[in-house]
């Protein structure tokens, strides 16, 4: 089928909630994706941060092919080896706790909300999150999100959440009430514009939570699995959470959500008080185990730190050529480029040149390259981005 034919089927049969790029993806490999007509694109935002190993990493593909022949799905009333091994590997790589598996980042957030409320029951139930945060699109995750634009049309919003300024420990302390049970924070606000949490701020959150017997929840749905230069971003702050949330890149492109809870609270749920049909099934957890093995075995977190420093320097150098660039920020291979104008024209210009980017908060370009991205691919991305800035500047 052609792209036009596929698009026609979407227009007739699919609910139009997405801003489509006009590309019909046919196949992918590493940092590259091909459309139905065979045109190749350099993907610097693969899977919206999900394909951290790039498209179709061979070791993940091999693990999925082997597993799909043996066992695809069983209910969670069964034990099975892939889930057990992945839970062990993640806990041993993070902190002493236990894991719960679901299907997405939003579901990880929902699980954290329920576990926090169970911990505080019956007197404490409120969770404080940050302005500019993004935690998902279910009703509760949306209520936790600190961006009013995502809540339009969906009122009344579920109660139990309040928002305070990001990177402001004093504002958090002032907002605490007797009913507060937890604090949930992204160490880098990705959808919020790639804003990085300060070292002392994160340490202050831990102290405040310890003093008030609150749970500290780190939403690492985007920052986890090596992207920021360590396996988990919290490891750069030397602060342990009570609950860690993972998802996007944790299964090489397959749908997964993960909650890891400290042993003090991990067994609070009574049997059947929380569950999921597909979460942690054999196929997905086999892919997750292969993904983790590749990241650790090939030292991709360390590589992301090196490549990220290099690419950030390269992007920062563009500021001298393009005054529209206000700031380049991020950690590792999680990079935001804030502009002085809307970024959509730059994204469109880059798309025409075969470069895939993302724009959030209207003016922040996001680039989350695969952890396997090569220097040659970074050089090409820089060249195409440079040309895109020039084209937009001439047009405006």
C-alpha positions as CSV (number, residue, x, y, z in Angstrom):
1,X,0.0,0.0,0.0
2,X,1.1,3.6,-0.5
3,X,1.2,6.2,2.2
4,X,-1.9,7.9,0.7
5,X,-3.9,4.7,0.8
6,X,-2.9,4.0,4.4
7,X,-3.7,7.6,5.4
8,X,-7.1,7.2,3.7
9,X,-7.9,4.2,5.9
10,X,-6.9,6.1,9.0
11,X,-9.1,9.0,8.0
12,X,-12.1,6.7,7.6
13,X,-11.6,4.3,10.5
14,X,-9.3,5.7,13.2
15,X,-10.3,8.3,15.7
16,X,-8.2,11.4,14.9
17,X,-6.5,12.2,18.2
18,X,-3.0,12.3,16.9
19,X,-1.2,15.0,14.9
20,X,0.2,12.6,12.3
21,X,3.5,13.4,10.5
22,X,2.2,12.3,7.1
23,X,4.7,9.3,7.2
24,X,3.6,5.7,6.9
25,X,6.4,3.8,8.7
26,X,7.4,0.5,7.1
27,X,10.5,-0.6,8.8
28,X,13.2,0.6,11.2
29,X,16.8,-0.3,12.1
30,X,18.9,1.5,14.7
31,X,18.5,5.3,14.4
32,X,16.8,5.0,11.0
33,X,13.2,4.5,9.8
34,X,11.9,4.0,6.3
35,X,8.5,4.9,5.0
36,X,6.3,3.0,2.6
37,X,7.9,4.6,-0.5
38,X,11.4,3.7,0.8
39,X,12.5,7.1,2.0
40,X,14.9,7.0,4.9
41,X,14.7,9.3,8.0
42,X,17.2,9.8,10.8
43,X,15.1,9.4,13.9
44,X,16.4,11.5,16.8
45,X,13.2,10.9,18.9
46,X,12.6,7.2,18.3
47,X,9.3,6.0,19.6
48,X,9.0,9.2,21.7
49,X,11.9,8.0,23.8
50,X,10.7,4.3,23.8
51,X,13.2,2.9,21.4
52,X,16.3,3.6,23.5
53,X,18.2,0.9,21.7
54,X,17.0,2.2,18.4
55,X,14.5,0.4,16.1
56,X,14.5,-3.4,16.2
57,X,17.7,-4.0,18.1
58,X,18.8,-7.5,17.0
59,X,19.2,-8.9,20.5
60,X,15.7,-7.8,21.5
61,X,14.3,-9.2,18.3
62,X,16.1,-12.5,18.9
63,X,14.7,-12.7,22.5
64,X,11.2,-12.0,21.3
65,X,11.4,-14.5,18.5
66,X,12.6,-17.2,20.9
67,X,10.0,-16.4,23.5
68,X,7.0,-16.2,21.1
69,X,7.6,-19.8,20.2
70,X,7.4,-20.9,23.8
71,X,4.9,-18.8,25.6
72,X,3.3,-15.5,24.8
73,X,0.8,-14.9,27.6
74,X,-0.4,-16.4,30.8
75,X,-2.3,-14.8,33.7
76,X,-0.4,-13.4,36.6
77,X,-1.7,-16.3,38.7
78,X,1.1,-18.3,37.1
79,X,4.8,-17.9,37.8
80,X,7.0,-17.6,34.8
81,X,10.8,-17.3,34.4
82,X,11.1,-14.1,32.3
83,X,9.1,-11.9,34.8
84,X,11.0,-13.4,37.8
85,X,14.4,-12.7,36.2
86,X,13.5,-9.2,35.1
87,X,12.2,-8.3,38.5
88,X,15.4,-9.6,40.1
89,X,17.6,-7.7,37.7
90,X,15.8,-4.4,38.1
91,X,15.7,-4.6,41.9
92,X,19.4,-5.5,42.1
93,X,20.2,-2.6,39.7
94,X,18.2,0.0,41.7
95,X,17.4,-0.5,45.4
96,X,16.1,-3.1,47.8
97,X,12.5,-3.5,46.9
98,X,10.0,-5.4,44.8
99,X,8.6,-4.9,41.3
100,X,5.1,-4.7,39.9
101,X,4.6,-4.9,36.1
102,X,1.9,-3.2,34.0
103,X,1.6,-2.0,30.4
104,X,2.5,1.7,30.2
105,X,3.9,4.7,32.0
106,X,0.4,5.9,33.0
107,X,-0.3,2.6,34.5
108,X,2.9,2.8,36.5
109,X,1.7,6.1,37.8
110,X,-1.7,4.8,38.7
111,X,-0.1,1.9,40.6
112,X,2.0,4.4,42.6
113,X,-1.1,6.5,43.4
114,X,-2.9,3.5,44.7
115,X,0.1,2.2,46.7
116,X,0.6,5.7,48.3
117,X,-3.0,5.9,49.3
118,X,-2.8,2.4,50.7
119,X,0.2,3.5,52.7
120,X,-1.6,6.6,54.1
121,X,-5.0,5.0,54.6
122,X,-7.3,6.3,56.0
123,X,-6.0,9.8,57.0
124,X,-3.5,10.6,54.3
125,X,-4.2,10.5,50.6
126,X,-3.0,13.7,48.9
127,X,0.0,13.6,46.6
128,X,2.0,16.7,45.7
129,X,3.5,17.0,42.2
130,X,5.2,19.8,40.3
131,X,4.1,22.5,38.0
132,X,5.1,21.6,34.5
133,X,5.1,17.9,35.2
134,X,3.6,15.2,33.0
135,X,2.5,11.9,34.4
136,X,0.1,10.4,31.8
137,X,-3.3,10.6,30.3
138,X,-5.6,8.5,32.5
139,X,-7.8,10.6,34.7
140,X,-5.7,10.1,37.9
141,X,-2.4,10.5,36.1
142,X,-3.8,13.6,34.3
143,X,-4.9,15.0,37.7
144,X,-1.3,14.5,38.9
145,X,0.1,16.3,35.9
146,X,1.0,19.9,36.6
147,X,-0.2,21.3,33.2
148,X,-3.7,22.7,33.0
149,X,-3.8,22.4,29.2
150,X,-4.0,18.6,29.4
151,X,-7.1,18.8,31.6
152,X,-9.3,20.9,29.4
153,X,-12.6,19.1,28.5
154,X,-12.2,16.5,31.2
155,X,-13.5,18.2,34.3
156,X,-14.3,17.4,37.1
157,X,-10.7,16.3,37.7
158,X,-10.2,13.6,40.4
159,X,-9.2,15.2,43.7
160,X,-6.1,14.4,45.7
161,X,-3.4,16.3,43.9
162,X,-1.7,19.7,44.3
163,X,1.0,21.3,42.4
164,X,4.0,23.4,43.5
165,X,6.8,25.0,41.6
166,X,9.6,22.7,40.3
167,X,13.0,23.1,41.8
168,X,11.6,24.9,44.8
169,X,11.9,22.9,48.1
170,X,10.6,25.8,50.1
171,X,7.3,25.9,48.2
172,X,6.9,22.2,48.7
173,X,7.5,22.4,52.5
174,X,4.9,25.3,52.7
175,X,2.3,23.2,50.8
176,X,2.4,20.2,53.1
177,X,-0.8,19.4,55.0
178,X,-1.8,16.7,57.4
179,X,-3.4,14.7,54.6
180,X,-0.3,14.7,52.4
181,X,1.1,11.2,51.9
182,X,3.6,11.5,49.0
183,X,5.6,13.7,46.7
184,X,6.0,12.7,43.0
185,X,8.6,14.3,40.8
186,X,10.3,13.8,37.4
187,X,14.1,14.3,37.7
188,X,13.9,15.8,34.3
189,X,10.6,17.2,33.1
190,X,10.6,15.9,29.6
191,X,7.2,16.9,28.1
192,X,7.4,20.0,30.3
193,X,10.4,21.3,28.4
194,X,13.4,19.2,29.4
195,X,14.0,21.0,32.8
196,X,16.5,19.3,35.0
197,X,16.1,18.9,38.8
198,X,18.8,20.6,40.9
199,X,21.0,18.4,43.1
200,X,20.2,20.1,46.3
201,X,16.5,20.3,45.5
202,X,16.3,16.5,45.2
203,X,18.2,16.0,48.4
204,X,15.9,18.4,50.1
205,X,12.9,16.4,48.9
206,X,14.3,13.3,50.5
207,X,14.9,15.1,53.8
208,X,11.4,16.6,53.8
209,X,9.8,13.3,53.1
210,X,11.8,11.6,55.8
211,X,10.9,14.2,58.3
212,X,7.2,14.0,57.6
213,X,7.0,10.3,56.8
214,X,6.0,10.9,53.2
215,X,6.7,8.7,50.3
216,X,9.1,10.0,47.6
217,X,8.1,8.8,44.1
218,X,10.5,9.3,41.2
219,X,8.8,9.2,37.8
220,X,11.6,7.9,35.6
221,X,9.4,6.8,32.8
222,X,11.5,8.9,30.4
223,X,14.8,9.2,32.2
224,X,15.2,5.5,33.2
225,X,17.2,2.8,31.4
226,X,20.5,4.6,30.7
227,X,19.2,7.7,28.9
228,X,20.7,10.3,31.2
229,X,24.1,8.7,31.7
230,X,23.4,6.2,34.5
231,X,20.9,3.3,34.4
232,X,18.5,5.4,36.5
233,X,18.7,9.2,36.8
234,X,18.3,9.1,40.6
235,X,21.7,7.5,40.8
236,X,23.3,10.8,39.8
237,X,21.7,12.5,42.8
238,X,22.7,9.8,45.4
239,X,19.1,9.9,46.7
240,X,16.9,6.7,46.9
241,X,13.2,6.9,46.2
242,X,10.5,4.9,48.0
243,X,8.9,4.2,44.7
244,X,10.5,4.2,41.3
245,X,8.4,4.3,38.1
246,X,9.7,3.0,34.7
247,X,8.2,2.4,31.3
248,X,9.0,3.7,27.9
249,X,12.4,2.2,27.0
250,X,12.3,-0.7,29.4
251,X,11.3,-3.4,26.9
252,X,13.0,-2.3,23.6
253,X,9.8,-1.0,22.1
254,X,7.2,-3.4,23.6
255,X,4.6,-2.0,26.0
256,X,5.7,-2.2,29.6
257,X,5.2,-0.3,32.9
258,X,7.2,-1.0,36.0
259,X,6.8,0.1,39.7
260,X,9.6,-0.7,42.1
261,X,8.7,-0.1,45.8
262,X,10.8,-0.1,48.9
263,X,10.3,-3.3,51.0
264,X,8.7,-1.2,53.7
265,X,5.7,-0.6,51.5
266,X,5.8,-3.2,48.7
267,X,3.7,-5.8,50.5
268,X,1.0,-3.4,51.7
269,X,-1.4,-4.3,48.9
270,X,-3.8,-7.1,49.9
271,X,-4.3,-9.9,47.4
272,X,-6.3,-8.7,44.4
273,X,-6.3,-5.1,45.5
274,X,-4.3,-4.2,42.3
275,X,-3.8,-6.2,39.2
276,X,-3.4,-6.1,35.4
277,X,-4.2,-8.7,32.7
278,X,-1.3,-8.2,30.4
279,X,1.3,-6.6,32.6
280,X,4.6,-8.4,32.8
281,X,3.6,-11.2,30.4
282,X,6.3,-13.6,29.2
283,X,6.8,-11.9,25.8
284,X,7.2,-8.4,27.2
285,X,9.5,-9.4,30.1
286,X,11.7,-11.4,27.8
287,X,12.2,-8.3,25.7
288,X,12.7,-6.3,28.9
289,X,15.4,-8.7,30.1
290,X,17.2,-8.5,26.8
291,X,17.0,-4.7,26.8
292,X,18.5,-4.5,30.2
293,X,21.3,-7.0,29.3
294,X,22.2,-4.9,26.2
295,X,22.3,-1.7,28.2
296,X,24.5,-3.2,30.9
297,X,26.6,-5.4,28.7
298,X,27.4,-2.7,26.2
299,X,27.8,0.0,28.9
300,X,25.3,2.1,27.0
301,X,24.5,4.4,30.0
302,X,28.2,5.4,30.1
303,X,28.1,5.8,26.3
304,X,25.0,8.0,26.6
305,X,26.9,10.2,29.0
306,X,29.8,10.7,26.6
307,X,27.7,11.1,23.5
308,X,25.4,13.4,25.3
309,X,28.2,15.7,26.4
310,X,29.5,15.7,22.8
311,X,26.2,16.4,21.2
312,X,25.3,19.1,23.7
313,X,28.5,20.9,22.9
314,X,27.8,20.6,19.2
315,X,24.3,22.0,19.6
316,X,25.4,24.8,21.9
317,X,27.9,25.9,19.2
318,X,24.9,26.4,16.9
319,X,23.8,29.3,19.1
320,X,26.5,31.4,17.6
321,X,25.0,30.8,14.1
322,X,21.3,30.9,15.1
323,X,20.2,33.6,17.5
324,X,16.8,31.9,17.7
325,X,18.4,29.3,20.1
326,X,18.0,30.5,23.7
327,X,19.4,27.5,25.6
328,X,20.5,23.9,25.2
329,X,19.8,21.7,28.3
330,X,19.4,18.2,29.5
331,X,21.4,15.2,30.7
332,X,23.0,12.4,28.6
333,X,21.0,11.8,25.5
334,X,17.9,13.6,26.8
335,X,18.3,17.1,25.2
336,X,16.1,20.1,24.8
337,X,16.7,23.1,22.7
338,X,14.7,26.1,23.7
339,X,13.9,28.7,21.0
340,X,12.7,32.3,21.0
341,X,9.9,31.4,18.7
342,X,7.6,28.4,17.9
343,X,9.5,25.3,17.0
344,X,7.0,23.7,14.7
345,X,8.5,25.3,11.5
346,X,11.9,23.9,12.4
347,X,10.4,20.4,12.9
348,X,8.7,20.6,9.6
349,X,11.8,21.9,7.8
350,X,13.8,19.0,9.4
351,X,11.2,16.5,8.4
352,X,11.5,17.5,4.7
353,X,15.3,16.9,5.0
354,X,14.8,13.5,6.5
355,X,15.4,14.4,10.2
356,X,12.8,13.5,12.9
357,X,12.5,15.8,15.9
358,X,9.9,16.6,18.5
359,X,8.6,20.0,19.8
360,X,7.1,20.4,23.2
361,X,5.8,23.4,25.1
362,X,5.6,25.2,21.7
363,X,9.2,26.4,21.8
364,X,11.4,23.4,23.0
365,X,12.8,21.0,20.5
366,X,13.4,17.6,22.0
367,X,16.1,15.1,20.8
368,X,16.3,11.7,22.6
369,X,18.6,9.8,20.3
370,X,19.0,6.0,20.6
371,X,21.7,5.1,23.1
372,X,23.4,3.3,20.2
373,X,23.5,6.4,18.0
374,X,26.9,6.8,16.2
375,X,29.1,9.9,16.0
376,X,28.4,10.0,12.2
377,X,24.7,10.0,12.8
378,X,25.0,12.9,15.4
379,X,27.1,14.8,12.9
380,X,24.4,14.3,10.2
381,X,21.7,15.3,12.6
382,X,23.6,18.5,13.5
383,X,24.1,19.3,9.8
384,X,20.4,18.8,8.9
385,X,19.3,20.8,12.0
386,X,21.7,23.6,11.1
387,X,20.1,23.7,7.6
388,X,16.6,23.7,9.1
389,X,17.4,26.7,11.3
390,X,18.8,28.6,8.3
391,X,15.7,27.8,6.2
392,X,13.3,28.9,9.0
393,X,15.3,32.1,9.6
394,X,15.2,33.0,5.9
395,X,11.4,32.4,5.7
396,X,10.7,34.5,8.8
